[in-house]
Amino acid sequence: MKILDSRSNWRHIDEVLESESDDWRRHMLLQLKEHVQAECGSNLEALLDTMADEPAFHIWSANEDSGPKGADKLREFYSGLIESGSNRFEYAVERIIIGDDTLVTEGELYTPFSGEQLTAMGLEGFDKDKYYATRGRTVTFWPFETSTGKIIGEDIYSLTTDITDAEEVILNEYTYGENS
């Protein structure tokens, strides 16, 4: 059975930081690491502090964009994500491409759902006391404001398994600020 561990989300960032000497590139990598740790550790204020004042997210599924636009919509989006527990995802980044004002990450994404959530969606065959996850390849573009150093948004391209095919997983939960 798969053990979901959010700490995998920044392991490759740490590896890239070991050899990156450019101050701006290091800043983007460290800002991304802080963003992901705050998100997975359920610290909404620290998470929002990594974001530009007018963020724009694009979450693409085929040709439909469902990402939040603006600070209020982003706060609502992340609050719901944290409340649902799906912020405890594992995005095992395998590749990072660094541009002048954008990072690109690629890896395997596992998004957790409680059996209770799945049952509330009307899905059958899930134990309410267990966790399940969809999985799939994901590429994310992370544009940055060069004037503030903050993340403008996320452009996410992902193809994951159908929620009805979610597999049982064990969560190895991360606490924001823990040594990792």
C-alpha positions in Angstrom: 0.0 0.0 0.0 1.3 3.5 -0.9 2.4 5.8 1.9 1.6 9.4 1.0 4.3 11.7 2.3 4.2 15.4 1.5 7.9 15.7 2.3 8.6 14.2 -1.1 7.2 17.5 -2.6 10.4 19.5 -1.7 13.1 16.8 -1.7 14.1 17.6 -5.3 13.9 21.3 -4.6 16.5 20.8 -1.8 18.7 18.8 -4.2 18.6 21.6 -6.8 19.4 24.2 -4.1 22.6 22.3 -3.2 24.2 23.3 -6.6 22.3 26.5 -7.5 24.4 29.7 -6.9 22.3 32.4 -8.6 20.5 34.5 -5.9 17.3 35.0 -7.9 17.0 31.3 -8.8 17.6 30.3 -5.2 14.9 32.8 -4.1 12.4 31.2 -6.5 13.2 27.7 -5.3 13.0 28.7 -1.6 9.8 30.6 -2.1 8.3 27.5 -3.9 9.5 25.2 -1.0 7.9 27.6 1.6 4.7 27.6 -0.5 4.4 23.8 -0.6 5.4 23.3 3.0 2.8 25.8 4.1 0.1 24.2 1.9 0.8 20.7 3.0 1.2 21.7 6.6 -2.2 23.5 6.6 -0.8 27.0 7.4 -3.1 29.2 5.3 -1.5 32.6 6.2 2.1 31.4 5.5 0.8 29.9 2.2 -0.9 33.1 1.1 2.1 35.1 2.1 4.1 33.4 -0.7 1.6 34.7 -3.3 1.3 37.9 -5.3 -1.4 40.4 -4.4 -3.5 39.4 -7.4 -2.8 35.7 -8.0 -4.1 33.8 -11.0 -4.3 30.0 -11.1 -5.0 27.9 -14.1 -6.0 24.3 -13.3 -6.4 22.7 -16.7 -8.5 19.6 -17.4 -8.7 19.2 -21.2 -9.6 22.7 -22.3 -11.4 23.9 -19.1 -9.7 26.1 -16.6 -11.1 25.8 -13.1 -8.3 27.7 -11.2 -9.1 30.6 -8.8 -8.4 34.2 -9.8 -7.8 37.0 -7.3 -6.8 37.0 -3.6 -10.3 36.3 -2.3 -11.0 33.4 -4.6 -7.5 32.0 -3.8 -8.1 32.2 0.0 -11.5 30.4 -0.5 -9.8 27.7 -2.7 -7.0 27.0 -0.2 -9.3 27.1 2.8 -11.5 24.5 1.2 -8.5 22.4 0.2 -7.1 22.5 3.8 -10.6 21.8 5.3 -11.0 18.7 3.0 -7.5 17.4 3.9 -6.6 17.1 0.2 -3.8 19.5 0.8 -1.8 16.6 2.2 -1.0 15.5 -1.3 2.3 14.0 -2.5 3.8 15.7 -5.6 7.0 13.7 -6.0 8.8 16.2 -8.2 11.3 14.6 -10.5 12.3 17.5 -12.7 12.6 21.3 -12.2 13.3 23.7 -15.0 14.4 27.2 -14.0 13.6 30.2 -16.3 14.0 33.9 -15.8 10.8 34.3 -13.9 9.2 30.9 -13.9 9.8 27.5 -12.4 8.4 24.3 -14.0 8.0 21.1 -12.0 7.1 17.7 -13.2 6.3 14.6 -11.2 3.8 12.0 -9.9 0.9 13.6 -8.0 -1.2 11.6 -5.4 -4.2 13.5 -4.1 -5.8 12.1 -0.9 -9.5 11.9 -0.1 -11.0 10.5 3.1 -13.4 7.6 2.6 -16.0 9.8 4.3 -15.5 12.4 1.6 -15.9 9.9 -1.2 -19.0 8.4 0.4 -20.5 11.9 0.8 -19.9 12.3 -3.0 -22.2 9.3 -3.5 -19.4 6.9 -4.3 -19.7 3.3 -3.0 -17.2 0.8 -1.8 -15.0 3.2 0.3 -14.4 2.7 4.0 -15.2 6.0 5.8 -12.2 5.5 8.2 -9.6 5.1 5.5 -7.9 7.3 3.0 -7.7 7.0 -0.8 -5.8 8.8 -3.5 -6.0 9.5 -7.2 -2.7 9.7 -9.0 -1.2 10.9 -12.2 1.5 12.8 -14.0 1.5 16.6 -13.4 3.4 19.5 -14.8 3.1 22.9 -13.0 4.3 26.3 -14.2 5.1 28.7 -11.3 5.4 32.3 -12.6 7.0 34.8 -10.2 6.7 38.6 -9.9 10.2 39.9 -10.3 9.4 43.1 -8.4 8.2 41.2 -5.2 9.6 37.7 -5.6 6.2 36.3 -4.9 4.4 33.5 -6.8 1.8 34.8 -9.3 0.0 31.5 -9.5 0.1 28.0 -10.8 -0.6 26.7 -14.2 -1.3 23.0 -13.6 -1.6 20.4 -16.3 -2.5 17.0 -14.9 -4.0 13.8 -16.0 -5.0 11.7 -13.0 -7.0 8.5 -12.4 -10.7 8.8 -12.0 -11.9 9.4 -8.4 -13.9 6.2 -8.6 -10.6 4.4 -9.1 -8.9 6.0 -6.0 -6.6 3.5 -4.3 -6.3 3.1 -0.5 -3.3 4.9 0.9 -1.7 5.6 4.3 -1.0 9.3 5.1 2.3 10.2 6.7 1.2 13.6 7.8 3.5 16.7 7.7 3.3 19.4 10.3 4.3 22.9 9.1 7.6 24.0 10.5 8.8 20.5 11.4 12.4 19.7 10.6 12.5 17.7 7.4 
